């Protein structure tokens, strides 16, 4: 399964709107993969640590967004260390990348590069990762992210950095998972339906065609269909057709009024 942890008080307070979830879905869909779960957490070290411990213990591939900078509200690196039970240390490759970035900034500003200056030392804090971490390259400014256990990946909160870094991880670390989450949805519009009447049919379809999932999306004021339910099935392409045909037959048996079919592939 693929999980997401999105960190930051600014998301929960509404000062900023999260864009990571929708982009992660897009990046995964392009590769035939899908999000299984997502969590939002504020800048509270205890909660971050608990969510990261769950991620590390879960066996899932997890992407954590945010909190890996070097300001007082950036807790993710320390929380990752506590969750893993590992000390933080300056990663050698991260050190070289960060120093190269600092050197380049000094040259751009026409200033001498000072490797022991307070500013450089603060930047080097962003290279302190739990021991055993591997780095994730950052094409935007070369300040890397990191991975633990080969499947829990820590990215910046800035979309311009995080999204190409996530794409790199998916293509370089998890290419074997591409295509495994490719799903097809087939649904039909059912006019004037009540979910409680449709529930026995839904339960029967899921029981007979597992692991296909049944979904029900009611609407009370649709501009075209009015009050209706979009009733459908979702699963691997080779499993959906039979389940959907049986759903249509079941709707016919109970005299449901049905409209057009809806098909969505590659989710």
DOVEXDO-608622 format. One record per residue (C-alpha): residue in three letters; y, z, x; chain. Coordinates in steps of 0.1 Angstrom, whole numbers, plus 5000, padded with zeros to 4 digits. Each point is the difference from the previous one (the first is absolute). Example, Ala and Ser with C-alpha at 12.3 -4.5 7.8 and 13.67 -1.06 7.14 Angstrom:
BEGIN
{r Ala; {4955; 5078; 5123}; A}
{r Ser; {5034; 4993; 5014}; A}
// end
This chain:
BEGIN
{r Unk; {5000; 5000; 5000}; A}
{r Unk; {5036; 4995; 5010}; A}
{r Unk; {5025; 5028; 4995}; A}
{r Unk; {5038; 5004; 5005}; A}
{r Unk; {5021; 5031; 5008}; A}
{r Unk; {5037; 4995; 4995}; A}
{r Unk; {5021; 5027; 5015}; A}
{r Unk; {5036; 5010; 4995}; A}
{r Unk; {5023; 5022; 4978}; A}
{r Unk; {5022; 4970; 4995}; A}
{r Unk; {4973; 4983; 4979}; A}
{r Unk; {4993; 5031; 4978}; A}
{r Unk; {5037; 5007; 4995}; A}
{r Unk; {5007; 4964; 4990}; A}
{r Unk; {5025; 4994; 5028}; A}
{r Unk; {4978; 4971; 5011}; A}
{r Unk; {4975; 4980; 4981}; A}
{r Unk; {4966; 4996; 5015}; A}
{r Unk; {4991; 4964; 5010}; A}
{r Unk; {4970; 5007; 5020}; A}
{r Unk; {4975; 5001; 4971}; A}
{r Unk; {5008; 4966; 4987}; A}
{r Unk; {5001; 4984; 5035}; A}
{r Unk; {4967; 5017; 5009}; A}
{r Unk; {4984; 4986; 4969}; A}
{r Unk; {5013; 4965; 5010}; A}
{r Unk; {4988; 5003; 5036}; A}
{r Unk; {4965; 5012; 4989}; A}
{r Unk; {4997; 4974; 4972}; A}
{r Unk; {5007; 4972; 5025}; A}
{r Unk; {4969; 5012; 5019}; A}
{r Unk; {4978; 5006; 4970}; A}
{r Unk; {5004; 5037; 5001}; A}
{r Unk; {5014; 5026; 4976}; A}
{r Unk; {5017; 5034; 4998}; A}
{r Unk; {4976; 5027; 4987}; A}
{r Unk; {5025; 5029; 5000}; A}
{r Unk; {5036; 5009; 5010}; A}
{r Unk; {5018; 5033; 5004}; A}
{r Unk; {5037; 5009; 5003}; A}
{r Unk; {5009; 5032; 5019}; A}
{r Unk; {5034; 5015; 5010}; A}
{r Unk; {5010; 5013; 5034}; A}
{r Unk; {4979; 5031; 4997}; A}
{r Unk; {4978; 5006; 5030}; A}
{r Unk; {4973; 5019; 4982}; A}
{r Unk; {4996; 4973; 4973}; A}
{r Unk; {5001; 4972; 5026}; A}
{r Unk; {4973; 5017; 5021}; A}
{r Unk; {4978; 5005; 4969}; A}
{r Unk; {5003; 4964; 4990}; A}
{r Unk; {4993; 4988; 5036}; A}
{r Unk; {4970; 5023; 5003}; A}
{r Unk; {4986; 4984; 4968}; A}
{r Unk; {5007; 4965; 5015}; A}
{r Unk; {4982; 5009; 5032}; A}
{r Unk; {4970; 5015; 4982}; A}
{r Unk; {4997; 4974; 4973}; A}
{r Unk; {4985; 4971; 5020}; A}
{r Unk; {5026; 4977; 4984}; A}
{r Unk; {5024; 4976; 5018}; A}
{r Unk; {5034; 5017; 4994}; A}
{r Unk; {5036; 4989; 5008}; A}
{r Unk; {5026; 5027; 5003}; A}
{r Unk; {5036; 4989; 4997}; A}
{r Unk; {5029; 5021; 5014}; A}
{r Unk; {5008; 5031; 5019}; A}
{r Unk; {4990; 4988; 5036}; A}
{r Unk; {5036; 5001; 5014}; A}
{r Unk; {5016; 5027; 5021}; A}
{r Unk; {5024; 5017; 4976}; A}
{r Unk; {4994; 5035; 4986}; A}
{r Unk; {4988; 4986; 4966}; A}
{r Unk; {4973; 4978; 5017}; A}
{r Unk; {4968; 5021; 4997}; A}
{r Unk; {4973; 4975; 4999}; A}
{r Unk; {4989; 4999; 5036}; A}
{r Unk; {4997; 5038; 5002}; A}
{r Unk; {4983; 5001; 4967}; A}
{r Unk; {4975; 4974; 5011}; A}
{r Unk; {4992; 5021; 5030}; A}
{r Unk; {4994; 5031; 4979}; A}
{r Unk; {4979; 4981; 4976}; A}
{r Unk; {4978; 4986; 5028}; A}
{r Unk; {5000; 5032; 5020}; A}
{r Unk; {5015; 4982; 5030}; A}
{r Unk; {5030; 5007; 5022}; A}
{r Unk; {5028; 4976; 5003}; A}
{r Unk; {5006; 4983; 5033}; A}
{r Unk; {5021; 4971; 5013}; A}
{r Unk; {4978; 4969; 4997}; A}
{r Unk; {5002; 4981; 5033}; A}
{r Unk; {5004; 4965; 4984}; A}
{r Unk; {5025; 5013; 4975}; A}
{r Unk; {5020; 5015; 5028}; A}
{r Unk; {5003; 4967; 5018}; A}
{r Unk; {5009; 4982; 4968}; A}
{r Unk; {5027; 5025; 4991}; A}
{r Unk; {5014; 5001; 5036}; A}
{r Unk; {5002; 4962; 4999}; A}
{r Unk; {5019; 5002; 4967}; A}
{r Unk; {5024; 5025; 5014}; A}
{r Unk; {5006; 4979; 5031}; A}
{r Unk; {5007; 4970; 4979}; A}
{r Unk; {5025; 5019; 4978}; A}
{r Unk; {5018; 5013; 5031}; A}
{r Unk; {5002; 4964; 5014}; A}
{r Unk; {5014; 4988; 4967}; A}
{r Unk; {5027; 5027; 5000}; A}
{r Unk; {5008; 4993; 5037}; A}
{r Unk; {4990; 5036; 5010}; A}
{r Unk; {4976; 5012; 5027}; A}
{r Unk; {4966; 5009; 4988}; A}
{r Unk; {4993; 5038; 5003}; A}
{r Unk; {4964; 5008; 4994}; A}
{r Unk; {5006; 5037; 5000}; A}
{r Unk; {5031; 4999; 4977}; A}
{r Unk; {4998; 5021; 4968}; A}
{r Unk; {5001; 4968; 4979}; A}
{r Unk; {4970; 4985; 5018}; A}
{r Unk; {4981; 5033; 4998}; A}
{r Unk; {5006; 5001; 4963}; A}
{r Unk; {4987; 4965; 4996}; A}
{r Unk; {4969; 5008; 5020}; A}
{r Unk; {4992; 5027; 4974}; A}
{r Unk; {4990; 4970; 4977}; A}
{r Unk; {4972; 4993; 5024}; A}
{r Unk; {4984; 5034; 4997}; A}
{r Unk; {4968; 4994; 4980}; A}
{r Unk; {4969; 5021; 4993}; A}
{r Unk; {4976; 4997; 5030}; A}
{r Unk; {4976; 4971; 4995}; A}
{r Unk; {5025; 4978; 4981}; A}
{r Unk; {5003; 4963; 5005}; A}
{r Unk; {5033; 4982; 4997}; A}
{r Unk; {5012; 4975; 4974}; A}
{r Unk; {5024; 4975; 5014}; A}
{r Unk; {5035; 4998; 4984}; A}
{r Unk; {5014; 4964; 5003}; A}
{r Unk; {5035; 5012; 4988}; A}
{r Unk; {5010; 5025; 5026}; A}
{r Unk; {4968; 5007; 5020}; A}
{r Unk; {4999; 5037; 4990}; A}
{r Unk; {4963; 5001; 4990}; A}
{r Unk; {4981; 5016; 4972}; A}
{r Unk; {4965; 5014; 5005}; A}
{r Unk; {4965; 5002; 4986}; A}
{r Unk; {4975; 5028; 4998}; A}
{r Unk; {4962; 4996; 4998}; A}
{r Unk; {5005; 4962; 4998}; A}
{r Unk; {5008; 5001; 4963}; A}
{r Unk; {5030; 5023; 4992}; A}
{r Unk; {5032; 4982; 5010}; A}
{r Unk; {5035; 5014; 5004}; A}
{r Unk; {5029; 4977; 4995}; A}
{r Unk; {5038; 5005; 4998}; A}
{r Unk; {5018; 5003; 4967}; A}
{r Unk; {5022; 4970; 5007}; A}
{r Unk; {4985; 4969; 4982}; A}
{r Unk; {5012; 4976; 5027}; A}
{r Unk; {4978; 5018; 5024}; A}
{r Unk; {4972; 5013; 4979}; A}
{r Unk; {4990; 4968; 4982}; A}
{r Unk; {4993; 4978; 5030}; A}
{r Unk; {4982; 5030; 5016}; A}
{r Unk; {4978; 5004; 4970}; A}
{r Unk; {4992; 4963; 5000}; A}
{r Unk; {4991; 5003; 5037}; A}
{r Unk; {4976; 5029; 4993}; A}
{r Unk; {4983; 4982; 4972}; A}
{r Unk; {4994; 4969; 5021}; A}
{r Unk; {4991; 5017; 5033}; A}
{r Unk; {4982; 5031; 4989}; A}
{r Unk; {4985; 4993; 4966}; A}
{r Unk; {4993; 4963; 4999}; A}
{r Unk; {4965; 5009; 4990}; A}
{r Unk; {5013; 5013; 4967}; A}
{r Unk; {5018; 4968; 4990}; A}
{r Unk; {4987; 4987; 4967}; A}
{r Unk; {4980; 5031; 4991}; A}
{r Unk; {5025; 5011; 4974}; A}
{r Unk; {5006; 4966; 4984}; A}
{r Unk; {4999; 5004; 4962}; A}
{r Unk; {5004; 4979; 4969}; A}
{r Unk; {5014; 5012; 4967}; A}
{r Unk; {4993; 4983; 4967}; A}
{r Unk; {5017; 5014; 4969}; A}
{r Unk; {5006; 4990; 4964}; A}
{r Unk; {5028; 5009; 4976}; A}
{r Unk; {4988; 5020; 4971}; A}
{r Unk; {5025; 5001; 4971}; A}
{r Unk; {5006; 5031; 4980}; A}
{r Unk; {4972; 5019; 5017}; A}
{r Unk; {4996; 5038; 5003}; A}
{r Unk; {4986; 5012; 5033}; A}
{r Unk; {4977; 5025; 4984}; A}
{r Unk; {4982; 4972; 4981}; A}
{r Unk; {4996; 4980; 5033}; A}
{r Unk; {4988; 5030; 5021}; A}
{r Unk; {4963; 4997; 4991}; A}
{r Unk; {5000; 4964; 5011}; A}
{r Unk; {5018; 5008; 5032}; A}
{r Unk; {4975; 5028; 5008}; A}
{r Unk; {4971; 4977; 4993}; A}
{r Unk; {5013; 4972; 5023}; A}
{r Unk; {5006; 5024; 5029}; A}
{r Unk; {4965; 5015; 4996}; A}
{r Unk; {4983; 4966; 4998}; A}
{r Unk; {5020; 4981; 5027}; A}
{r Unk; {5008; 5027; 5026}; A}
{r Unk; {5019; 4999; 5023}; A}
{r Unk; {5022; 4978; 4979}; A}
{r Unk; {5029; 5020; 4986}; A}
{r Unk; {5015; 4997; 4965}; A}
{r Unk; {5037; 5004; 4994}; A}
{r Unk; {5022; 5002; 4969}; A}
{r Unk; {5038; 4994; 5001}; A}
{r Unk; {5016; 5007; 4967}; A}
{r Unk; {5034; 4986; 4989}; A}
{r Unk; {5020; 5009; 4969}; A}
{r Unk; {5030; 4976; 5002}; A}
{r Unk; {4990; 4969; 5020}; A}
{r Unk; {5025; 4972; 4994}; A}
{r Unk; {4972; 4974; 4994}; A}
{r Unk; {4968; 5019; 4990}; A}
{r Unk; {5016; 5030; 4982}; A}
{r Unk; {4977; 5030; 4998}; A}
{r Unk; {4968; 4993; 5019}; A}
{r Unk; {4977; 5011; 5027}; A}
{r Unk; {4991; 4980; 5031}; A}
{r Unk; {4964; 5008; 5004}; A}
{r Unk; {4982; 4988; 5031}; A}
{r Unk; {4975; 5005; 5029}; A}
{r Unk; {5006; 5002; 5037}; A}
{r Unk; {4975; 4995; 5029}; A}
{r Unk; {4984; 4977; 5024}; A}
{r Unk; {5004; 4964; 4989}; A}
{r Unk; {4962; 4995; 4996}; A}
{r Unk; {4997; 5030; 4978}; A}
{r Unk; {5030; 4996; 4977}; A}
{r Unk; {4990; 4969; 4980}; A}
{r Unk; {4969; 5015; 4983}; A}
{r Unk; {5018; 5033; 4992}; A}
{r Unk; {5030; 4981; 4985}; A}
{r Unk; {4978; 4978; 4978}; A}
{r Unk; {4982; 5031; 4987}; A}
{r Unk; {5034; 5015; 4993}; A}
{r Unk; {5011; 4970; 4980}; A}
{r Unk; {4967; 5002; 4980}; A}
{r Unk; {5005; 5037; 4993}; A}
{r Unk; {5035; 4993; 4988}; A}
{r Unk; {4987; 4973; 4977}; A}
{r Unk; {4973; 5024; 4986}; A}
{r Unk; {5027; 5026; 4990}; A}
{r Unk; {5022; 4973; 4985}; A}
{r Unk; {5029; 5004; 5024}; A}
{r Unk; {5029; 4975; 4999}; A}
{r Unk; {5003; 4985; 5035}; A}
{r Unk; {5026; 4979; 5017}; A}
{r Unk; {5002; 4982; 5034}; A}
{r Unk; {4980; 5009; 5031}; A}
{r Unk; {5017; 5013; 5031}; A}
{r Unk; {4984; 4993; 5035}; A}
{r Unk; {5012; 5015; 5033}; A}
{r Unk; {4982; 4994; 5032}; A}
{r Unk; {5002; 5013; 5035}; A}
{r Unk; {5013; 5035; 4993}; A}
// end
